[in-house]
Amino acid sequence: MSLEKKLRVGVLGATGMVGQRFVTLLADHPWYEITVLAASPRSAGKTYEQAVGNRWKMSVPIPEKVKNMVVVDVSRPENVVDKVDFVFSAVDMTKDEIRRIEEEYAKTETPVVSNNSAHRWTPDVPMVIPEINASHFDIIPFQKKRLGTKRGFIAVKPNCSIQGYTPALAAWREFEPYECIVSTYQAISGAGKTFKDWPEMVNNIIPYIAGEEDKSEQEPLKIFGEIENGVIVKAKEPVITSQCLRVPIPDGHTASVFVKFRQHPTKEQLIEKLVSYRGLPQEYALPSAPKQFIQYREEPDRPQVTLDVNYEHGMGVTIGRLREDTVYDWKFVGLAHNTLRGAAGGAVLCAELLTKLGYIEAK
Ligand SMILES: NC(=O)c1ccc[n+]([C@@H]2O[C@H](COP(=O)([O-])OP(=O)(O)OC[C@H]3O[C@@H](n4cnc5c(N)ncnc54)[C@H](OP(=O)(O)O)[C@@H]3O)[C@@H](O)[C@H]2O)c1
């Protein structure tokens, strides 16, 4: 697809860690052009460079074209919506505030593609990993009806913690996985932090991430759910129990997973399903799509964060150590980049698919 003119995009929460990822991913995007950067009233009125100050956390410098853009206040949509065709949202506010502000933008006929969790369980809001459940975008007309909009809606991407194992479970659905144990080993960037601003994490593991276990257990079920009567009804299986640990890693969430299946796949079948798994992003060759969504590594010591986290520019998923288990049927280890596939990159891929499917277009 080639757009005649780039779509104008705003980033809400542009100064935060996920916002910075959006900015770096969008700076040279073939379809989108950043026209608005918004953050809290603390940042409003400053240039982006001043507002970010010493909080810039990306390994590449602030893109030249946004350095001098003046940041506006997220809570003043009237200063944003005429300058954008859609927005990405990555604000850190209370859930109620986020729900309200994202609906406010949608009601101005501005589509919102959100990284936040606030609307993940709103029954007519699609929560999408584009390779897996793009069909959930079919719920958007029902949501627009509720909001009273023609083009405005909210779409979200799921939590970063589920990205290392949900794709494998999706690839294996015909074998009917029905019960899983998941332990996640999550990077500090998932909390918006680096070692500089979270020195307690050096040489440490913290066995608690607020709210993360519920997300890790429940969100895959919405992804595997079906649309019924204008709402997304979550699947009943696989039931998942999880523990989520924060580990001293800058980027990359690892998951150790045990699965029981109703069917009896062989190892060869399981690996074949992983590596052949494709979705609409691959079919349409979307700009941010990994060519190969899931790679399987045969080496006994993979996936490793340092070797595999940037697979397919951080948009691919690496699975390894697949072997039979003595209590469960199979076990494996998965790895995904939490701020790319798991946050801003996943949201950009959602937006690209929404653009390709005609849900996002020029105002
Ligand atoms: N980090 C991850 O990997 C990750 C993954 C999935 C989801 N998330 C979620 O994504 C959101 C952003 O995370 P983050 O790590 O980027 O957080 P962050 O670094 O703390 O950034 C928060 C952003 O929100 C803005 N903000 C804060 N209070 C605001 C207010 N009252 N009004 C308007 N804007 C306000 C901040 O602007 P100022 O700079 O002006 O304060 C900043 O731009 C959070 O909801 C988080 O739970 C993060």
The ligand as an SDF file (V2000), in Angstrom:
LIG
                    3D

 48 52  0  0  0  0  0  0  0  0999 V2000
    7.0960    0.6410   29.9880 N   0  0  0  0  0  0  0  0  0  0  0  0
    6.4750   -0.3960   29.4040 C   0  0  0  0  0  0  0  0  0  0  0  0
    7.1030   -1.3200   28.8580 O   0  0  0  0  0  0  0  0  0  0  0  0
    4.9760   -0.4570   29.3590 C   0  0  0  0  0  0  0  0  0  0  0  0
    4.3980   -1.5650   28.7510 C   0  0  0  0  0  0  0  0  0  0  0  0
    3.0220   -1.6330   28.6650 C   0  0  0  0  0  0  0  0  0  0  0  0
    2.2430   -0.6120   29.1800 C   0  0  0  0  0  0  0  0  0  0  0  0
    2.8100    0.4490   29.7840 N   0  0  0  0  0  0  0  0  0  0  0  0
    1.9080    1.5160   30.2320 C   0  0  0  0  0  0  0  0  0  0  0  0
    2.0720    2.6390   29.3750 O   0  0  0  0  0  0  0  0  0  0  0  0
    1.8720    3.8540   30.0980 C   0  0  0  0  0  0  0  0  0  0  0  0
    3.1210    4.6930   29.9890 C   0  0  0  0  0  0  0  0  0  0  0  0
    4.2100    3.9710   30.5550 O   0  0  0  0  0  0  0  0  0  0  0  0
    5.6720    4.5920   30.6340 P   0  0  0  0  0  0  0  0  0  0  0  0
    6.5380    3.5170   31.1460 O   0  0  0  0  0  0  0  0  0  0  0  0
    6.0310    5.2560   29.3410 O   0  0  0  0  0  0  0  0  0  0  0  0
    5.4310    5.7390   31.7650 O   0  0  0  0  0  0  0  0  0  0  0  0
    6.2840    7.0430   32.0560 P   0  0  0  0  0  0  0  0  0  0  0  0
    7.6740    6.9000   31.5440 O   0  0  0  0  0  0  0  0  0  0  0  0
    6.0750    7.3610   33.4880 O   0  0  0  0  0  0  0  0  0  0  0  0
    5.5520    8.1860   31.1620 O   0  0  0  0  0  0  0  0  0  0  0  0
    4.2960    8.6600   31.4660 C   0  0  0  0  0  0  0  0  0  0  0  0
    3.7940    9.7070   30.4500 C   0  0  0  0  0  0  0  0  0  0  0  0
    2.5050   10.1350   30.8670 O   0  0  0  0  0  0  0  0  0  0  0  0
    2.4970   11.5470   31.0390 C   0  0  0  0  0  0  0  0  0  0  0  0
    1.6500   11.9290   32.1580 N   0  0  0  0  0  0  0  0  0  0  0  0
    1.8220   11.6470   33.4710 C   0  0  0  0  0  0  0  0  0  0  0  0
    0.8500   12.2290   34.1930 N   0  0  0  0  0  0  0  0  0  0  0  0
    0.0360   12.8710   33.3240 C   0  0  0  0  0  0  0  0  0  0  0  0
   -1.1260   13.6650   33.4460 C   0  0  0  0  0  0  0  0  0  0  0  0
   -1.6730   13.9190   34.6380 N   0  0  0  0  0  0  0  0  0  0  0  0
   -1.6980   14.1890   32.3290 N   0  0  0  0  0  0  0  0  0  0  0  0
   -1.1560   13.9340   31.1210 C   0  0  0  0  0  0  0  0  0  0  0  0
   -0.0400   13.1970   30.9320 N   0  0  0  0  0  0  0  0  0  0  0  0
    0.5480   12.6780   32.0120 C   0  0  0  0  0  0  0  0  0  0  0  0
    3.9360   11.9050   31.3140 C   0  0  0  0  0  0  0  0  0  0  0  0
    4.1410   13.2710   30.9850 O   0  0  0  0  0  0  0  0  0  0  0  0
    5.2360   14.1870   31.7790 P   0  0  0  0  0  0  0  0  0  0  0  0
    6.5640   13.8150   31.2420 O   0  0  0  0  0  0  0  0  0  0  0  0
    4.8380   15.5630   31.3960 O   0  0  0  0  0  0  0  0  0  0  0  0
    5.0880   13.8830   33.2410 O   0  0  0  0  0  0  0  0  0  0  0  0
    4.6680   10.9460   30.3740 C   0  0  0  0  0  0  0  0  0  0  0  0
    4.6170   11.4580   29.0520 O   0  0  0  0  0  0  0  0  0  0  0  0
    1.5380    3.4270   31.5280 C   0  0  0  0  0  0  0  0  0  0  0  0
    0.1240    3.4080   31.6560 O   0  0  0  0  0  0  0  0  0  0  0  0
    2.1400    2.0430   31.6310 C   0  0  0  0  0  0  0  0  0  0  0  0
    1.4590    1.2720   32.5890 O   0  0  0  0  0  0  0  0  0  0  0  0
    4.1760    0.5610   29.8720 C   0  0  0  0  0  0  0  0  0  0  0  0
  1  2  1  0
  2  3  2  0
  2  4  1  0
  4  5  1  0
  4 48  2  0
  5  6  2  0
  6  7  1  0
  7  8  2  0
  8  9  1  0
  8 48  1  0
  9 10  1  0
  9 46  1  0
 10 11  1  0
 11 12  1  0
 11 44  1  0
 12 13  1  0
 13 14  1  0
 14 15  2  0
 14 16  1  0
 14 17  1  0
 17 18  1  0
 18 19  2  0
 18 20  1  0
 18 21  1  0
 21 22  1  0
 22 23  1  0
 23 24  1  0
 23 42  1  0
 24 25  1  0
 25 26  1  0
 25 36  1  0
 26 27  1  0
 26 35  1  0
 27 28  2  0
 28 29  1  0
 29 30  1  0
 29 35  2  0
 30 31  1  0
 30 32  2  0
 32 33  1  0
 33 34  2  0
 34 35  1  0
 36 37  1  0
 36 42  1  0
 37 38  1  0
 38 39  2  0
 38 40  1  0
 38 41  1  0
 42 43  1  0
 44 45  1  0
 44 46  1  0
 46 47  1  0
M  CHG  2   8   1  16  -1
M  END
$$$$
